[in-house]
Structure formats: C-alpha cells, structure tokens
Amino acid sequence: MTNAKTADSDILFEVRDGMGLITLNRPEARNALTFSMYERLAEICVGIEPAGEVKALVMTGAGGKAFAAGTDISLFRDFTTAEQALAYERRMDEVLTAIETCPVPTIAAIAGACIGGGAAIAASCDLRIGARDLKFGFPIARTLGNCLSNASLSRLVALIGQARTKEMVFTARLIEAEEALSLGLVSELHADHAAVLGRALELARMLLGHAPLTLRATKIALRRMRLTTSGGSDEDLITMCYTSEDFREGLEAFLAKRPPRWKGR
C-alpha cells in the first residue's frame, strides 16, 4: 500500500491492488472542505492515467459521521465582490468536472451528512452507495442564500429529474437514506460507514475485472448526453473500443472460454 497526503493531512490518498481510496479527513469539522482540499481532490483525479495503476477510485469521509458537510463556511467571510463569487463557482465547476471526467470509475461511499459541496462531489461520482444515517442535500435556501451553478444543477437533474431537484433546493430539506435509494441518488444502503466502505471497495475490486475502455466510453458518452441535447458525436468512442487491443482480447477470450486480460488500450 502507498499513501500520499496533503501537507495538513486533510485529504488522504491510498492506492492498493489497483484501487484508489480518497478520504476527506477533517472529522472534527464533519469533513467540511477547504480550498486546498478541493485543489488536492482535483489534482488526484486529473493525475489518474487512463491505463495506469489505479483502475477504480473510491471516495469517503473520515470519522463515520459525515461524507462532507460542504465548503468550510468561514471561507466565505471575505466574499464581497461578484468576481470572488464567480471565481469560486468557476473553480468548483473545474473540481467537479475533474471528478466527473476521471478516466476510471468513481464510487462515493457515503455515511452521515453529505451536504452542499459534499453532495456536489458525490453527484459527480459514477456510483453512490450509502449508510442508513445518510442525509443528502443543499440547504442553502435556509442557510447561506447562495445558489448552485448551472453545471451542478444539471448533474442533479440528470440523477433525479428537474422537479425533484427544484423541490429539494426550494424546501432546503435533507433527503434521508430510504428516499435517496428510491430516488436513485444511491444504489445501495448498508448499516454504517464501515459496511459502506467495505462494499465500495468490493465494487471497486469487481470493476477491476471489467473492460476499462467500455467503462470509460460509457462515462464519456453519458456526460456528452447531459451536456448537449443531441448527445454529441460518439464516433471517437466507438472507434476507441472497436479498434482496441482490449476488444480483440475480449473476442479471443470469449471464443476460447477464458477470462480476458484487459490492458486498457
């Protein structure tokens, strides 16, 4: 196992047997994110190579009581100008895009509070599984009075639809575990943080055995469909998969009735 940390250890990053694990590590603040944490999170996701050591990535929060309670509120005290607000949202969109476009599958293992920026991070992951104490939402209409960017709103709409997104933001309520499951915000529920993290790592381990180009093409295509009404062109994705070494390997392995040996190229 290797372990890399930010200077203040607010984000931990481990790589083990092809699986990456990011832990938001400010449990005393319910893992509220600082600007440097956002930067480090984006840095990790951008640094993952398409055919590199990490084949799947799990994100979770330390302490078992929160995935992340959003951006550290104290960071907003100096906001007085439009440019500060616009720069913040631009940077947030860059961070969330880095998560969304990470070339490997991403899994959010959510326990406790998943609020504001934490909920935006989880919504940017490919898969989300939760503990039964999960609370998910954007209570900004009764707290800060800020707003979500179009990009963040579009991710939520893609997950739960426009009507549900509007209701969640307007009422400022937090969605709990069973409702999150019924809405499709999470795909599974487990007893507690330990169980959720264990299951997330199990899912990641399963994904290690799947064709990486298939997973990557699906991620890219679905993002294009969210961003454009037409879905955008898919010719590059079809070409990438069908002309790859992995496609030939999958074909030969299927015919030979043996497990494929994927290379991601």
N, C-alpha and C positions, 0 to 999 in steps of 0.2 A: 504494500500500500504506500502511495505517496501522498503527501499532504502539503498544500500551499496555502498561505494565509495572507490577508491584508496586514498592514503594519499593526493595526489595533485588534486584529482577530475578529472583526465584526462579521466577516464572511469567511467560512471555511470551505475549502475545496479539496475533495479526495478523489482519487482515481483508483479503482480496484477491479481487476479482471474485466476490463473493458467498459466498466460502468463508472460514470462520474456522479458525485454527490455534492451538491451545494447546500450548505447550511447557513441560513441567516441567523447570526449569533449575537443578538442583543436581548436575551431573555428578560433582563431586568427592565427593558423598555418595550416588552411584547414584540421584540424584533422590528421596531419602527426603523425605517431605512434613512440613513444619512446620504448626502450627495456622493460621498466616497464609496458607499456600499452600492449605490446604483451604478457608479462607474465600474467598480470591480465586477459586478454581475454581468454587465455588458461585455467587459473585457474577456471574461471566461467564455461566454457564448460565442463571441467573434473568434476566439482563439482555437475553437474546436475544428479540426480539419475533417473534411468530408470522408476521407478514408484513413483517418488517424487512429490513435489509441482508444479514444472514447467513442463507443458505439451507441450509447443511450445515456441520458442525463436526468437525474432526479433532483428536485428542489424541495427543501423542507425548512422548518423553523426550529430553533433550539428551544428547549425548556418544556415542550409539550403543551403549552397554553396558548400559543399563537403561531400561525404561519408568518404573518406580518401584519402589524396594525397600521400600515400605511407609512407615509413620509413623516419623519420626525417634525412635529408641528412647530417646534422652536425655530426651525429653519426659515419659516415664513415671516418672522417678525420684521425683517428688514425689507420686505417687499413693499415698495411704494410706487413703482412705475410700471407702465404697460410692458416695457421691454423686459423687465425682470420676470413678469408673469409669462410672457411669450417665450422667453429663453428657457424657462423651467419646463413648460409643456413641450417645447421642441426637443429638449434633452430627454424628457420622459418618453416621448414617442420613439426616439433613437434607441433607448434602452429596451423598450418593449419590442421594437422591431428586431433588435439583436436576439432576443429570446425567441421570437416567432420564427425567425429565419435561421436559427441554429440548424446546421445540416443533419443533426441526429434527433431522434425522438426525445421529447422532454416530458417529464411526468412531475406534476405538483402533488406532493404528499402533504395534505392539509389537516391540521388539527387546531381547534380553537379559533381565535379571531383571524379572519382573512379579509381585511378591510382596506378600502382606499387603494393606495399603491400596491399593497399586498394582493388585493383582489385583481388588480390590473395585471400583475405578474402572473398569477395563476391562470387568468383568462388567456394569456399569451402562450401558455404551455399547450402541448398536444393532448395530453391526458391529465385528468384531475381525479384523485381519489381522496376521500375524506374520513375523518373520525366523527363519531356521533356527537361531539361537542362543537362541531363546525358552526361558525357564524360568518356569513359571506355578505358583503355589501359595500355601498358607497353612501354613507350617511351625511354627505356634505350639505344637503339642503337644511339640516338642523345643526350643523357644526360650523364649518368654515365659510360656507356660502360661495365657494368656488365652483368650477364646473369641470366636466370631463371633456377631453379633446374629442374631435370627430373620430379619430383613429380608435380611441378607447371605447367610445360608444359603438362603433361598428363591430368591434370584437364581441362585445356583449350581445348585440343584435344577432350576430352570427350564431351565438350559443343558445340564446333563449328567446329571440324574437323582439321586435320593436315594442310591442305592447307590454311585455313583462319587464323589459329594460326601463321603459318610462315609469311603470308602476314602482319598481324598486327604487329608482332615483327620486321620484316625486314623494313617496312616502318616507324615504330615508330609513326604511326598516332593514334589519339584517335577516337574511334568509338562513334558516337552520337546516340541519342535516337532511331530514326526510324530504323536505321541499326541494332542497338542492338536488337530491337524487331524482326526484320526479321531473324536475325541470331540465335535467341533463347537464347541470353545472358540474356535477361529479358523476362518475360512472359506477363507483362502488362506495360502500360505507363499512367502516371497521370500528372496533371497540374504542381504541385510543391511539395516541401518537405512535407508540411502539408498533402496534399492529399495522397501522397505515404505512409507516416507513418500511416495515418488513415486506408488506405486499407490493409497495412501489419498487423495491429492489428486485422482488421476484418478477414483476412485469418487465423491468429493465433487462433482467437476465434472459427472459423469454425473447425479447426483441433482438438480443444479440444473435440469435439463430435465424433471424428473418433477413430477407434480401434488402440490403441498405438502399439500393437505388429505387426500389419500389416504394419504400417508406419516404425517401427524400422527394421523389416525384409527386407523391400524393400530397405531402406538405406544401410544396410549391404550387401545385395546381389549385388546391383549396384556398390558398391565400390569394392567388390571382382572381379566383371566382368572387372572393369577398371584396376585392378592390375594384373590380370592373364589372359592369353589367353583362358583358359578353363572356366573361371568364378568361379573356386573353388567349393568346396563342399557346398551344400545347405541343407544337411540332418539335421543339428542342427537348422536351421531356420524353416524348415518345422515342425520339432518336437516341437520347442518352440511355434509355433502358434496353431497347431492342438491339442496339449495336454494341452493347457492353460485353465484357468478358463474363460478367455475372449471369447474363441471360443465357449465354452459351453453356456456362457451367450448370445452371439450373435445368436446362433442357437435357444435357447429357446425364446429369444426376438422376433426373426423373425417369429417363429411359433405362438407366442402369439400376434403378430402385435402390439408390443410396442417398444419404444426406448430402445436400450441396455444401460446398466450401466457398462461402462468399468472400469477395475481396473489396467490394465497394467501388469497382471500376469496370 
